[in-house]
Amino acid sequence: MQDELMPDENMQAEPTGQPPQSADQQAFGKTAPIESDGETETEEEQQQYDMLVSRALNQMHGDGKSNIVNMLSVNKSPAKGMGQASALLLRGLVSSAKEAGTEITDKVIQAATIDIVEYLNELGEVTGVYEYTDDDEADSEMKDAIVMSVKNYTDAARKAGEITPEMENSAKKQLQTQHDKEAGQQAPAPSPVAPAESSGGLINSLMQNGV
C-alpha cells in the first residue's frame, strides 16, 4: 500500500450525538448503531464508531477522494482495491485518534471496517470504477475485501509491533463467524471485523475463550 491518505490530525471524540454529515455522506447513508452479538454498546463506543465512520466518509468525499478512487481503479480486483483503501483509512484514522488522546476500542475498529468497505464499494459503483453483473458478485467482492482489509491492517500492525500472528488468526476466525452471521440475517448494520491495535481487549478475550 504505497498510496497515502491524509490522516485527520484533529480527530477527537465528539461529546454528544453524531458528528455532522455532508450531503455526500447523507446520500450514501448514515452511521448505524454498533451490533456485536447482542452486547450493549457504551455511549463512548457509539461515539467513537460514529466519529470513525464519519471521518472515513469525509475523506472519501473530500480531499482524499481522488486518491481513494485511484486506489480502487488501479487494482483489477475490486476486493483488492477496497481491502487496501479500507485498511489504509483505518490505520490513519485510528492513529490520528490515538495521537489526539482518543483510544479507539477493538470493537469499534471491527464494526467500522465492514461499514467502510461497504461505502468504498458504493463509491466505486457511483464513480463507474466497479460494474457488477449481479448482487451476488458485489457481495462476494465485499466479503473478500473485508478479509484483505484485515490482512493489510494486521500486516501493518504486526510490523509496528502491535499484534502477533496468533492474534491475527484469532481475529480472522472471529471475522468469518460474524460475517456469516450477518450474511444469514441480511442485517444492514456493521459487525466486528478488524483486529485490535494492542494485545488487550477483544483479541485476548477471543484467545482465552478458545475462538
C-alpha positions, 0 to 999 in steps of 0.5 A: 500500500504505497498510496497515502491518505491524509490522516485527520490530525484533529480527530477527537471524540465528539461529546454528544450525538453524531458528528455532522454529515455532508450531503455526500455522506447523507446520500450514501447513508448514515452511521448505524448503531454498533451490533456485536452479538447482542452486547450493549454498546457504551455511549463512548463506543457509539461515539467513537464508531460514529466519529470513525465512520464519519471521518472515513466518509469525509475523506472519501468525499473530500480531499482524499477522494481522488486518491481513494478512487485511484486506489480502487481503479488501479487494482483489477480486483475490486476486493483488492482495491477496497481491502487496501483503501479500507485498511489504509483509512483505518490505520490513519484514522485510528492513529490520528485518534490515538495521537489526539488522546482518543483510544479507539476500542477493538470493537469499534475498529471491527464494526467500522471496517465492514461499514467502510468497505461497504461505502468504498464499494458504493463509491466505486459503483457511483464513480463507474470504477466497479460494474457488477453483473449481479448482487451476488458478485458485489457481495462476494467482492465485499466479503473478500475485501473485508478479509484483505482489509484485515490482512493489510491492517494486521500486516501493518500492525504486526510490523509496528509491533502491535499484534502477533500472528496468533492474534491475527488468526484469532481475529480472522476466525472471529471475522468469518463467524460474524460475517456469516452471521450477518450474511444469514440475517441480511442485517444492514448494520456493521459487525466486528471485523478488524483486529485490535491495535494492542494485545488487550481487549477483544483479541485476548478475550477471543484467545482465552475463550478458545475462538 
